[in-house]
């Protein structure tokens, strides 16, 4: 009596696990994209360091 219901629940849980694993992977990819984007934007607002040379008081 419980076997058909158990099979149905097992199938549904398997689908749920696959869906959650897919969401987990997508969230990691999205986080990586945000980190890369933050670094890119930070680079736009950061002044480059001057080269060390005679013009900047350094030793050539």
PDBQT receptor file of N, H, CA, C and O in Angstrom, charges set to zero:
ATOM      1  N   UNK A   1       0.814  -1.183   0.000  1.00  0.00    +0.000 N 
ATOM      2  CA  UNK A   1       0.000   0.000   0.000  1.00  0.00    +0.000 C 
ATOM      3  C   UNK A   1       0.872   1.267   0.000  1.00  0.00    +0.000 C 
ATOM      4  O   UNK A   1       0.517   2.260  -0.636  1.00  0.00    +0.000 OA
ATOM      5  N   UNK A   2       2.005   1.236   0.708  1.00  0.00    +0.000 N 
ATOM      6  H   UNK A   2       2.293   0.430   1.225  1.00  0.00    +0.000 HD
ATOM      7  CA  UNK A   2       2.861   2.408   0.770  1.00  0.00    +0.000 C 
ATOM      8  C   UNK A   2       3.886   2.471  -0.367  1.00  0.00    +0.000 C 
ATOM      9  O   UNK A   2       4.463   3.529  -0.618  1.00  0.00    +0.000 OA
ATOM     10  N   UNK A   3       4.110   1.373  -1.040  1.00  0.00    +0.000 N 
ATOM     11  H   UNK A   3       3.641   0.514  -0.836  1.00  0.00    +0.000 HD
ATOM     12  CA  UNK A   3       5.152   1.303  -2.073  1.00  0.00    +0.000 C 
ATOM     13  C   UNK A   3       4.936   2.319  -3.200  1.00  0.00    +0.000 C 
ATOM     14  O   UNK A   3       5.886   3.018  -3.551  1.00  0.00    +0.000 OA
ATOM     15  N   UNK A   4       3.751   2.438  -3.781  1.00  0.00    +0.000 N 
ATOM     16  H   UNK A   4       2.979   1.870  -3.496  1.00  0.00    +0.000 HD
ATOM     17  CA  UNK A   4       3.574   3.430  -4.856  1.00  0.00    +0.000 C 
ATOM     18  C   UNK A   4       3.796   4.869  -4.381  1.00  0.00    +0.000 C 
ATOM     19  O   UNK A   4       4.364   5.687  -5.105  1.00  0.00    +0.000 OA
ATOM     20  N   UNK A   5       3.347   5.167  -3.175  1.00  0.00    +0.000 N 
ATOM     21  H   UNK A   5       2.885   4.503  -2.587  1.00  0.00    +0.000 HD
ATOM     22  CA  UNK A   5       3.522   6.513  -2.642  1.00  0.00    +0.000 C 
ATOM     23  C   UNK A   5       5.003   6.760  -2.368  1.00  0.00    +0.000 C 
ATOM     24  O   UNK A   5       5.516   7.849  -2.630  1.00  0.00    +0.000 OA
ATOM     25  N   UNK A   6       5.686   5.748  -1.841  1.00  0.00    +0.000 N 
ATOM     26  H   UNK A   6       5.269   4.864  -1.628  1.00  0.00    +0.000 HD
ATOM     27  CA  UNK A   6       7.119   5.904  -1.556  1.00  0.00    +0.000 C 
ATOM     28  C   UNK A   6       7.884   6.152  -2.850  1.00  0.00    +0.000 C 
ATOM     29  O   UNK A   6       8.765   7.010  -2.891  1.00  0.00    +0.000 OA
ATOM     30  N   UNK A   7       7.562   5.422  -3.892  1.00  0.00    +0.000 N 
ATOM     31  H   UNK A   7       6.846   4.724  -3.859  1.00  0.00    +0.000 HD
ATOM     32  CA  UNK A   7       8.218   5.617  -5.179  1.00  0.00    +0.000 C 
ATOM     33  C   UNK A   7       7.986   7.035  -5.686  1.00  0.00    +0.000 C 
ATOM     34  O   UNK A   7       8.908   7.671  -6.197  1.00  0.00    +0.000 OA
ATOM     35  N   UNK A   8       6.781   7.524  -5.549  1.00  0.00    +0.000 N 
ATOM     36  H   UNK A   8       6.032   7.008  -5.134  1.00  0.00    +0.000 HD
ATOM     37  CA  UNK A   8       6.457   8.873  -5.981  1.00  0.00    +0.000 C 
ATOM     38  C   UNK A   8       7.228   9.913  -5.165  1.00  0.00    +0.000 C 
ATOM     39  O   UNK A   8       7.739  10.882  -5.727  1.00  0.00    +0.000 OA
ATOM     40  N   UNK A   9       7.314   9.725  -3.866  1.00  0.00    +0.000 N 
ATOM     41  H   UNK A   9       6.898   8.938  -3.410  1.00  0.00    +0.000 HD
ATOM     42  CA  UNK A   9       8.039  10.650  -3.005  1.00  0.00    +0.000 C 
ATOM     43  C   UNK A   9       9.530  10.597  -3.330  1.00  0.00    +0.000 C 
ATOM     44  O   UNK A   9      10.183  11.639  -3.396  1.00  0.00    +0.000 OA
ATOM     45  N   UNK A  10      10.076   9.397  -3.533  1.00  0.00    +0.000 N 
ATOM     46  H   UNK A  10       9.546   8.551  -3.480  1.00  0.00    +0.000 HD
ATOM     47  CA  UNK A  10      11.496   9.259  -3.881  1.00  0.00    +0.000 C 
ATOM     48  C   UNK A  10      11.814   9.997  -5.183  1.00  0.00    +0.000 C 
ATOM     49  O   UNK A  10      12.845  10.661  -5.289  1.00  0.00    +0.000 OA
ATOM     50  N   UNK A  11      10.937   9.879  -6.157  1.00  0.00    +0.000 N 
ATOM     51  H   UNK A  11      10.099   9.340  -6.071  1.00  0.00    +0.000 HD
ATOM     52  CA  UNK A  11      11.130  10.567  -7.436  1.00  0.00    +0.000 C 
ATOM     53  C   UNK A  11      11.078  12.086  -7.246  1.00  0.00    +0.000 C 
ATOM     54  O   UNK A  11      11.910  12.815  -7.785  1.00  0.00    +0.000 OA
ATOM     55  N   UNK A  12      10.108  12.547  -6.486  1.00  0.00    +0.000 N 
ATOM     56  H   UNK A  12       9.431  11.955  -6.049  1.00  0.00    +0.000 HD
ATOM     57  CA  UNK A  12       9.972  13.988  -6.246  1.00  0.00    +0.000 C 
ATOM     58  C   UNK A  12      11.180  14.541  -5.492  1.00  0.00    +0.000 C 
ATOM     59  O   UNK A  12      11.666  15.627  -5.806  1.00  0.00    +0.000 OA
ATOM     60  N   UNK A  13      11.660  13.799  -4.505  1.00  0.00    +0.000 N 
ATOM     61  H   UNK A  13      11.265  12.916  -4.249  1.00  0.00    +0.000 HD
ATOM     62  CA  UNK A  13      12.833  14.240  -3.740  1.00  0.00    +0.000 C 
ATOM     63  C   UNK A  13      14.063  14.275  -4.637  1.00  0.00    +0.000 C 
ATOM     64  O   UNK A  13      14.882  15.187  -4.520  1.00  0.00    +0.000 OA
ATOM     65  N   UNK A  14      14.208  13.309  -5.519  1.00  0.00    +0.000 N 
ATOM     66  H   UNK A  14      13.543  12.568  -5.614  1.00  0.00    +0.000 HD
ATOM     67  CA  UNK A  14      15.330  13.307  -6.457  1.00  0.00    +0.000 C 
ATOM     68  C   UNK A  14      15.319  14.533  -7.358  1.00  0.00    +0.000 C 
ATOM     69  O   UNK A  14      16.361  15.141  -7.603  1.00  0.00    +0.000 OA
ATOM     70  N   UNK A  15      14.146  14.891  -7.848  1.00  0.00    +0.000 N 
ATOM     71  H   UNK A  15      13.299  14.397  -7.649  1.00  0.00    +0.000 HD
ATOM     72  CA  UNK A  15      14.007  16.084  -8.688  1.00  0.00    +0.000 C 
ATOM     73  C   UNK A  15      14.331  17.335  -7.877  1.00  0.00    +0.000 C 
ATOM     74  O   UNK A  15      15.005  18.238  -8.374  1.00  0.00    +0.000 OA
ATOM     75  N   UNK A  16      13.862  17.393  -6.648  1.00  0.00    +0.000 N 
ATOM     76  H   UNK A  16      13.315  16.660  -6.245  1.00  0.00    +0.000 HD
ATOM     77  CA  UNK A  16      14.135  18.540  -5.775  1.00  0.00    +0.000 C 
ATOM     78  C   UNK A  16      15.633  18.687  -5.516  1.00  0.00    +0.000 C 
ATOM     79  O   UNK A  16      16.164  19.797  -5.546  1.00  0.00    +0.000 OA
ATOM     80  N   UNK A  17      16.310  17.575  -5.263  1.00  0.00    +0.000 N 
ATOM     81  H   UNK A  17      15.879  16.673  -5.238  1.00  0.00    +0.000 HD
ATOM     82  CA  UNK A  17      17.757  17.608  -5.012  1.00  0.00    +0.000 C 
ATOM     83  C   UNK A  17      18.494  18.131  -6.241  1.00  0.00    +0.000 C 
ATOM     84  O   UNK A  17      19.399  18.956  -6.112  1.00  0.00    +0.000 OA
ATOM     85  N   UNK A  18      18.123  17.666  -7.420  1.00  0.00    +0.000 N 
ATOM     86  H   UNK A  18      17.388  16.996  -7.525  1.00  0.00    +0.000 HD
ATOM     87  CA  UNK A  18      18.760  18.155  -8.646  1.00  0.00    +0.000 C 
ATOM     88  C   UNK A  18      18.510  19.649  -8.842  1.00  0.00    +0.000 C 
ATOM     89  O   UNK A  18      19.409  20.386  -9.247  1.00  0.00    +0.000 OA
ATOM     90  N   UNK A  19      17.293  20.090  -8.554  1.00  0.00    +0.000 N 
ATOM     91  H   UNK A  19      16.563  19.491  -8.225  1.00  0.00    +0.000 HD
ATOM     92  CA  UNK A  19      16.969  21.505  -8.686  1.00  0.00    +0.000 C 
ATOM     93  C   UNK A  19      17.770  22.363  -7.719  1.00  0.00    +0.000 C 
ATOM     94  O   UNK A  19      18.271  23.423  -8.096  1.00  0.00    +0.000 OA
ATOM     95  N   UNK A  20      17.894  21.909  -6.471  1.00  0.00    +0.000 N 
ATOM     96  H   UNK A  20      17.488  21.049  -6.166  1.00  0.00    +0.000 HD
ATOM     97  CA  UNK A  20      18.657  22.668  -5.481  1.00  0.00    +0.000 C 
ATOM     98  C   UNK A  20      20.142  22.689  -5.826  1.00  0.00    +0.000 C 
ATOM     99  O   UNK A  20      20.803  23.709  -5.627  1.00  0.00    +0.000 OA
ATOM    100  N   UNK A  21      20.676  21.592  -6.334  1.00  0.00    +0.000 N 
ATOM    101  H   UNK A  21      20.139  20.764  -6.495  1.00  0.00    +0.000 HD
ATOM    102  CA  UNK A  21      22.081  21.564  -6.746  1.00  0.00    +0.000 C 
ATOM    103  C   UNK A  21      22.312  22.541  -7.897  1.00  0.00    +0.000 C 
ATOM    104  O   UNK A  21      23.340  23.217  -7.945  1.00  0.00    +0.000 OA
ATOM    105  N   UNK A  22      21.370  22.614  -8.811  1.00  0.00    +0.000 N 
ATOM    106  H   UNK A  22      20.535  22.064  -8.772  1.00  0.00    +0.000 HD
ATOM    107  CA  UNK A  22      21.474  23.541  -9.932  1.00  0.00    +0.000 C 
ATOM    108  C   UNK A  22      21.444  24.992  -9.434  1.00  0.00    +0.000 C 
ATOM    109  O   UNK A  22      22.207  25.828  -9.918  1.00  0.00    +0.000 OA
ATOM    110  N   UNK A  23      20.577  25.286  -8.483  1.00  0.00    +0.000 N 
ATOM    111  H   UNK A  23      19.957  24.607  -8.091  1.00  0.00    +0.000 HD
ATOM    112  CA  UNK A  23      20.502  26.633  -7.915  1.00  0.00    +0.000 C 
ATOM    113  C   UNK A  23      21.806  26.966  -7.203  1.00  0.00    +0.000 C 
ATOM    114  O   UNK A  23      22.300  28.089  -7.305  1.00  0.00    +0.000 OA
ATOM    115  N   UNK A  24      22.362  26.003  -6.488  1.00  0.00    +0.000 N 
ATOM    116  H   UNK A  24      21.961  25.091  -6.406  1.00  0.00    +0.000 HD
ATOM    117  CA  UNK A  24      23.633  26.212  -5.774  1.00  0.00    +0.000 C 
ATOM    118  C   UNK A  24      24.740  26.585  -6.763  1.00  0.00    +0.000 C 
ATOM    119  O   UNK A  24      25.490  27.532  -6.527  1.00  0.00    +0.000 OA
ATOM    120  N   UNK A  25      24.843  25.854  -7.853  1.00  0.00    +0.000 N 
ATOM    121  H   UNK A  25      24.233  25.084  -8.045  1.00  0.00    +0.000 HD
ATOM    122  CA  UNK A  25      25.860  26.147  -8.870  1.00  0.00    +0.000 C 
ATOM    123  C   UNK A  25      25.637  27.527  -9.485  1.00  0.00    +0.000 C 
ATOM    124  O   UNK A  25      26.588  28.279  -9.704  1.00  0.00    +0.000 OA
ATOM    125  N   UNK A  26      24.379  27.852  -9.759  1.00  0.00    +0.000 N 
ATOM    126  H   UNK A  26      23.607  27.242  -9.580  1.00  0.00    +0.000 HD
ATOM    127  CA  UNK A  26      24.067  29.155 -10.354  1.00  0.00    +0.000 C 
ATOM    128  C   UNK A  26      24.410  30.292  -9.394  1.00  0.00    +0.000 C 
ATOM    129  O   UNK A  26      24.901  31.335  -9.825  1.00  0.00    +0.000 OA
ATOM    130  N   UNK A  27      24.160  30.104  -8.108  1.00  0.00    +0.000 N 
ATOM    131  H   UNK A  27      23.761  29.257  -7.758  1.00  0.00    +0.000 HD
ATOM    132  CA  UNK A  27      24.483  31.145  -7.123  1.00  0.00    +0.000 C 
ATOM    133  C   UNK A  27      25.992  31.348  -7.038  1.00  0.00    +0.000 C 
ATOM    134  O   UNK A  27      26.452  32.484  -6.921  1.00  0.00    +0.000 OA
ATOM    135  N   UNK A  28      26.768  30.270  -7.095  1.00  0.00    +0.000 N 
ATOM    136  H   UNK A  28      26.394  29.347  -7.190  1.00  0.00    +0.000 HD
ATOM    137  CA  UNK A  28      28.227  30.401  -7.080  1.00  0.00    +0.000 C 
ATOM    138  C   UNK A  28      28.720  31.148  -8.313  1.00  0.00    +0.000 C 
ATOM    139  O   UNK A  28      29.589  32.014  -8.208  1.00  0.00    +0.000 OA
ATOM    140  N   UNK A  29      28.175  30.821  -9.475  1.00  0.00    +0.000 N 
ATOM    141  H   UNK A  29      27.469  30.117  -9.560  1.00  0.00    +0.000 HD
ATOM    142  CA  UNK A  29      28.555  31.516 -10.708  1.00  0.00    +0.000 C 
ATOM    143  C   UNK A  29      28.196  32.996 -10.632  1.00  0.00    +0.000 C 
ATOM    144  O   UNK A  29      28.971  33.854 -11.055  1.00  0.00    +0.000 OA
ATOM    145  N   UNK A  30      27.026  33.287 -10.094  1.00  0.00    +0.000 N 
ATOM    146  H   UNK A  30      26.396  32.590  -9.750  1.00  0.00    +0.000 HD
ATOM    147  CA  UNK A  30      26.591  34.670  -9.985  1.00  0.00    +0.000 C 
ATOM    148  C   UNK A  30      27.494  35.440  -9.009  1.00  0.00    +0.000 C 
ATOM    149  O   UNK A  30      27.841  36.594  -9.261  1.00  0.00    +0.000 OA
ATOM    150  N   UNK A  31      27.870  34.804  -7.908  1.00  0.00    +0.000 N 
ATOM    151  H   UNK A  31      27.588  33.866  -7.704  1.00  0.00    +0.000 HD
ATOM    152  CA  UNK A  31      28.759  35.456  -6.936  1.00  0.00    +0.000 C 
ATOM    153  C   UNK A  31      30.117  35.748  -7.565  1.00  0.00    +0.000 C 
ATOM    154  O   UNK A  31      30.680  36.824  -7.359  1.00  0.00    +0.000 OA
ATOM    155  N   UNK A  32      30.642  34.798  -8.326  1.00  0.00    +0.000 N 
ATOM    156  H   UNK A  32      30.185  33.924  -8.493  1.00  0.00    +0.000 HD
ATOM    157  CA  UNK A  32      31.923  35.014  -9.005  1.00  0.00    +0.000 C 
ATOM    158  C   UNK A  32      31.821  36.191  -9.969  1.00  0.00    +0.000 C 
ATOM    159  O   UNK A  32      32.746  36.996 -10.071  1.00  0.00    +0.000 OA
ATOM    160  N   UNK A  33      30.702  36.290 -10.672  1.00  0.00    +0.000 N 
ATOM    161  H   UNK A  33      29.950  35.636 -10.589  1.00  0.00    +0.000 HD
ATOM    162  CA  UNK A  33      30.503  37.399 -11.604  1.00  0.00    +0.000 C 
ATOM    163  C   UNK A  33      30.457  38.735 -10.886  1.00  0.00    +0.000 C 
ATOM    164  O   UNK A  33      31.000  39.724 -11.377  1.00  0.00    +0.000 OA
ATOM    165  N   UNK A  34      29.809  38.770  -9.722  1.00  0.00    +0.000 N 
ATOM    166  H   UNK A  34      29.368  37.966  -9.324  1.00  0.00    +0.000 HD
ATOM    167  CA  UNK A  34      29.743  40.021  -8.956  1.00  0.00    +0.000 C 
ATOM    168  C   UNK A  34      31.122  40.417  -8.441  1.00  0.00    +0.000 C 
ATOM    169  O   UNK A  34      31.468  41.598  -8.453  1.00  0.00    +0.000 OA
ATOM    170  N   UNK A  35      31.905  39.456  -7.994  1.00  0.00    +0.000 N 
ATOM    171  H   UNK A  35      31.624  38.496  -7.984  1.00  0.00    +0.000 HD
ATOM    172  CA  UNK A  35      33.257  39.748  -7.500  1.00  0.00    +0.000 C 
ATOM    173  C   UNK A  35      34.116  40.308  -8.625  1.00  0.00    +0.000 C 
ATOM    174  O   UNK A  35      34.819  41.301  -8.439  1.00  0.00    +0.000 OA
ATOM    175  N   UNK A  36      34.059  39.670  -9.793  1.00  0.00    +0.000 N 
ATOM    176  H   UNK A  36      33.488  38.863  -9.944  1.00  0.00    +0.000 HD
ATOM    177  CA  UNK A  36      34.827  40.159 -10.941  1.00  0.00    +0.000 C 
ATOM    178  C   UNK A  36      34.378  41.564 -11.339  1.00  0.00    +0.000 C 
ATOM    179  O   UNK A  36      35.205  42.420 -11.654  1.00  0.00    +0.000 OA
ATOM    180  N   UNK A  37      33.076  41.797 -11.324  1.00  0.00    +0.000 N 
ATOM    181  H   UNK A  37      32.404  41.102 -11.068  1.00  0.00    +0.000 HD
ATOM    182  CA  UNK A  37      32.546  43.106 -11.685  1.00  0.00    +0.000 C 
ATOM    183  C   UNK A  37      32.977  44.164 -10.668  1.00  0.00    +0.000 C 
ATOM    184  O   UNK A  37      33.330  45.279 -11.052  1.00  0.00    +0.000 OA
ATOM    185  N   UNK A  38      32.953  43.830  -9.387  1.00  0.00    +0.000 N 
ATOM    186  H   UNK A  38      32.667  42.924  -9.075  1.00  0.00    +0.000 HD
ATOM    187  CA  UNK A  38      33.390  44.773  -8.353  1.00  0.00    +0.000 C 
ATOM    188  C   UNK A  38      34.856  45.152  -8.543  1.00  0.00    +0.000 C 
ATOM    189  O   UNK A  38      35.223  46.317  -8.393  1.00  0.00    +0.000 OA
ATOM    190  N   UNK A  39      35.692  44.167  -8.873  1.00  0.00    +0.000 N 
ATOM    191  H   UNK A  39      35.393  43.221  -8.995  1.00  0.00    +0.000 HD
ATOM    192  CA  UNK A  39      37.113  44.448  -9.103  1.00  0.00    +0.000 C 
ATOM    193  C   UNK A  39      37.300  45.345 -10.325  1.00  0.00    +0.000 C 
ATOM    194  O   UNK A  39      38.141  46.244 -10.318  1.00  0.00    +0.000 OA
ATOM    195  N   UNK A  40      36.523  45.101 -11.361  1.00  0.00    +0.000 N 
ATOM    196  H   UNK A  40      35.840  44.370 -11.367  1.00  0.00    +0.000 HD
ATOM    197  CA  UNK A  40      36.609  45.909 -12.573  1.00  0.00    +0.000 C 
ATOM    198  C   UNK A  40      36.216  47.361 -12.278  1.00  0.00    +0.000 C 
ATOM    199  O   UNK A  40      36.902  48.295 -12.693  1.00  0.00    +0.000 OA
ATOM    200  N   UNK A  41      35.122  47.535 -11.569  1.00  0.00    +0.000 N 
ATOM    201  H   UNK A  41      34.564  46.777 -11.232  1.00  0.00    +0.000 HD
ATOM    202  CA  UNK A  41      34.669  48.886 -11.242  1.00  0.00    +0.000 C 
ATOM    203  C   UNK A  41      35.658  49.575 -10.306  1.00  0.00    +0.000 C 
ATOM    204  O   UNK A  41      35.938  50.762 -10.474  1.00  0.00    +0.000 OA
ATOM    205  N   UNK A  42      36.187  48.854  -9.332  1.00  0.00    +0.000 N 
ATOM    206  H   UNK A  42      35.960  47.890  -9.196  1.00  0.00    +0.000 HD
ATOM    207  CA  UNK A  42      37.177  49.443  -8.422  1.00  0.00    +0.000 C 
ATOM    208  C   UNK A  42      38.397  49.911  -9.196  1.00  0.00    +0.000 C 
ATOM    209  O   UNK A  42      38.988  50.940  -8.866  1.00  0.00    +0.000 OA
ATOM    210  N   UNK A  43      38.779  49.162 -10.227  1.00  0.00    +0.000 N 
ATOM    211  H   UNK A  43      38.299  48.326 -10.496  1.00  0.00    +0.000 HD
ATOM    212  CA  UNK A  43      39.919  49.548 -11.051  1.00  0.00    +0.000 C 
ATOM    213  C   UNK A  43      39.681  50.836 -11.810  1.00  0.00    +0.000 C 
ATOM    214  O   UNK A  43      40.625  51.565 -12.115  1.00  0.00    +0.000 OA
ATOM    215  N   UNK A  44      38.436  51.118 -12.116  1.00  0.00    +0.000 N 
ATOM    216  H   UNK A  44      37.669  50.526 -11.868  1.00  0.00    +0.000 HD
ATOM    217  CA  UNK A  44      38.117  52.351 -12.832  1.00  0.00    +0.000 C 
ATOM    218  C   UNK A  44      38.294  53.591 -11.957  1.00  0.00    +0.000 C 
ATOM    219  O   UNK A  44      38.549  54.683 -12.464  1.00  0.00    +0.000 OA
ATOM    220  N   UNK A  45      38.158  53.417 -10.645  1.00  0.00    +0.000 N 
ATOM    221  H   UNK A  45      37.951  52.530 -10.233  1.00  0.00    +0.000 HD
ATOM    222  CA  UNK A  45      38.217  54.548  -9.725  1.00  0.00    +0.000 C 
ATOM    223  C   UNK A  45      39.496  54.576  -8.893  1.00  0.00    +0.000 C 
ATOM    224  O   UNK A  45      39.597  55.338  -7.932  1.00  0.00    +0.000 OA
ATOM    225  N   UNK A  46      40.465  53.754  -9.258  1.00  0.00    +0.000 N 
ATOM    226  H   UNK A  46      40.383  53.135 -10.039  1.00  0.00    +0.000 HD
ATOM    227  CA  UNK A  46      41.733  53.702  -8.536  1.00  0.00    +0.000 C 
ATOM    228  C   UNK A  46      42.802  54.349  -9.390  1.00  0.00    +0.000 C 
ATOM    229  O   UNK A  46      42.943  54.024 -10.569  1.00  0.00    +0.000 OA
ATOM    230  N   UNK A  47      43.551  55.259  -8.803  1.00  0.00    +0.000 N 
ATOM    231  H   UNK A  47      43.437  55.523  -7.845  1.00  0.00    +0.000 HD
ATOM    232  CA  UNK A  47      44.634  55.897  -9.540  1.00  0.00    +0.000 C 
ATOM    233  C   UNK A  47      45.781  54.900  -9.685  1.00  0.00    +0.000 C 
ATOM    234  O   UNK A  47      46.122  54.203  -8.729  1.00  0.00    +0.000 OA
ATOM    235  N   UNK A  48      46.372  54.828 -10.866  1.00  0.00    +0.000 N 
ATOM    236  H   UNK A  48      46.095  55.394 -11.642  1.00  0.00    +0.000 HD
ATOM    237  CA  UNK A  48      47.508  53.927 -11.030  1.00  0.00    +0.000 C 
ATOM    238  C   UNK A  48      48.706  54.433 -10.234  1.00  0.00    +0.000 C 
ATOM    239  O   UNK A  48      48.903  55.639 -10.084  1.00  0.00    +0.000 OA
ATOM    240  N   UNK A  49      49.494  53.504  -9.733  1.00  0.00    +0.000 N 
ATOM    241  H   UNK A  49      49.334  52.525  -9.856  1.00  0.00    +0.000 HD
ATOM    242  CA  UNK A  49      50.693  53.882  -9.005  1.00  0.00    +0.000 C 
ATOM    243  C   UNK A  49      51.726  54.381  -9.990  1.00  0.00    +0.000 C 
ATOM    244  O   UNK A  49      51.895  53.787 -11.055  1.00  0.00    +0.000 OA
ATOM    245  N   UNK A  50      52.429  55.467  -9.660  1.00  0.00    +0.000 N 
ATOM    246  H   UNK A  50      52.293  55.950  -8.795  1.00  0.00    +0.000 HD
ATOM    247  CA  UNK A  50      53.443  55.955 -10.583  1.00  0.00    +0.000 C 
ATOM    248  C   UNK A  50      54.623  54.996 -10.656  1.00  0.00    +0.000 C 
ATOM    249  O   UNK A  50      54.962  54.319  -9.685  1.00  0.00    +0.000 OA
ATOM    250  N   UNK A  51      55.228  54.960 -11.815  1.00  0.00    +0.000 N 
ATOM    251  H   UNK A  51      54.953  55.510 -12.603  1.00  0.00    +0.000 HD
ATOM    252  CA  UNK A  51      56.388  54.092 -11.998  1.00  0.00    +0.000 C 
ATOM    253  C   UNK A  51      57.548  54.637 -11.178  1.00  0.00    +0.000 C 
ATOM    254  O   UNK A  51      57.699  55.851 -11.041  1.00  0.00    +0.000 OA
ATOM    255  N   UNK A  52      58.354  53.755 -10.640  1.00  0.00    +0.000 N 
ATOM    256  H   UNK A  52      58.231  52.769 -10.751  1.00  0.00    +0.000 HD
ATOM    257  CA  UNK A  52      59.502  54.168  -9.845  1.00  0.00    +0.000 C 
ATOM    258  C   UNK A  52      60.631  54.513 -10.789  1.00  0.00    +0.000 C 
ATOM    259  O   UNK A  52      61.186  53.635 -11.450  1.00  0.00    +0.000 OA
ATOM    260  N   UNK A  53      60.967  55.769 -10.854  1.00  0.00    +0.000 N 
ATOM    261  H   UNK A  53      60.515  56.481 -10.317  1.00  0.00    +0.000 HD
ATOM    262  CA  UNK A  53      62.031  56.220 -11.759  1.00  0.00    +0.000 C 
ATOM    263  C   UNK A  53      62.494  57.605 -11.368  1.00  0.00    +0.000 C 
ATOM    264  O   UNK A  53      61.965  58.185 -10.419  1.00  0.00    +0.000 OA
ATOM    265  N   UNK A  54      63.470  58.152 -12.077  1.00  0.00    +0.000 N 
ATOM    266  H   UNK A  54      63.899  57.681 -12.847  1.00  0.00    +0.000 HD
ATOM    267  CA  UNK A  54      64.012  59.466 -11.727  1.00  0.00    +0.000 C 
ATOM    268  C   UNK A  54      62.960  60.581 -11.734  1.00  0.00    +0.000 C 
ATOM    269  O   UNK A  54      63.034  61.501 -10.920  1.00  0.00    +0.000 OA
ATOM    270  N   UNK A  55      62.005  60.507 -12.623  1.00  0.00    +0.000 N 
ATOM    271  H   UNK A  55      61.946  59.759 -13.284  1.00  0.00    +0.000 HD
ATOM    272  CA  UNK A  55      60.991  61.559 -12.690  1.00  0.00    +0.000 C 
ATOM    273  C   UNK A  55      60.110  61.581 -11.454  1.00  0.00    +0.000 C 
ATOM    274  O   UNK A  55      59.507  62.607 -11.138  1.00  0.00    +0.000 OA
ATOM    275  N   UNK A  56      60.032  60.470 -10.759  1.00  0.00    +0.000 N 
ATOM    276  H   UNK A  56      60.522  59.637 -11.015  1.00  0.00    +0.000 HD
ATOM    277  CA  UNK A  56      59.190  60.374  -9.574  1.00  0.00    +0.000 C 
ATOM    278  C   UNK A  56      59.989  60.324  -8.270  1.00  0.00    +0.000 C 
ATOM    279  O   UNK A  56      59.455  59.950  -7.226  1.00  0.00    +0.000 OA
ATOM    280  N   UNK A  57      61.253  60.695  -8.333  1.00  0.00    +0.000 N 
ATOM    281  H   UNK A  57      61.687  60.999  -9.181  1.00  0.00    +0.000 HD
ATOM    282  CA  UNK A  57      62.069  60.707  -7.129  1.00  0.00    +0.000 C 
ATOM    283  C   UNK A  57      62.705  59.375  -6.803  1.00  0.00    +0.000 C 
ATOM    284  O   UNK A  57      63.371  59.242  -5.776  1.00  0.00    +0.000 OA
ATOM    285  N   UNK A  58      62.516  58.404  -7.642  1.00  0.00    +0.000 N 
ATOM    286  H   UNK A  58      61.975  58.512  -8.477  1.00  0.00    +0.000 HD
ATOM    287  CA  UNK A  58      63.089  57.085  -7.386  1.00  0.00    +0.000 C 
ATOM    288  C   UNK A  58      64.424  56.924  -8.087  1.00  0.00    +0.000 C 
ATOM    289  O   UNK A  58      64.880  57.819  -8.798  1.00  0.00    +0.000 OA
ATOM    290  N   UNK A  59      65.028  55.803  -7.883  1.00  0.00    +0.000 N 
ATOM    291  H   UNK A  59      64.657  55.076  -7.305  1.00  0.00    +0.000 HD
ATOM    292  CA  UNK A  59      66.328  55.504  -8.497  1.00  0.00    +0.000 C 
ATOM    293  C   UNK A  59      66.082  54.654  -9.728  1.00  0.00    +0.000 C 
ATOM    294  O   UNK A  59      65.286  53.716  -9.714  1.00  0.00    +0.000 OA
ATOM    295  N   UNK A  60      66.785  55.007 -10.790  1.00  0.00    +0.000 N 
ATOM    296  H   UNK A  60      67.432  55.770 -10.801  1.00  0.00    +0.000 HD
ATOM    297  CA  UNK A  60      66.623  54.262 -12.027  1.00  0.00    +0.000 C 
ATOM    298  C   UNK A  60      67.446  53.002 -11.999  1.00  0.00    +0.000 C 
ATOM    299  O   UNK A  60      67.437  52.237 -12.964  1.00  0.00    +0.000 OA
TER     300      UNK A  60
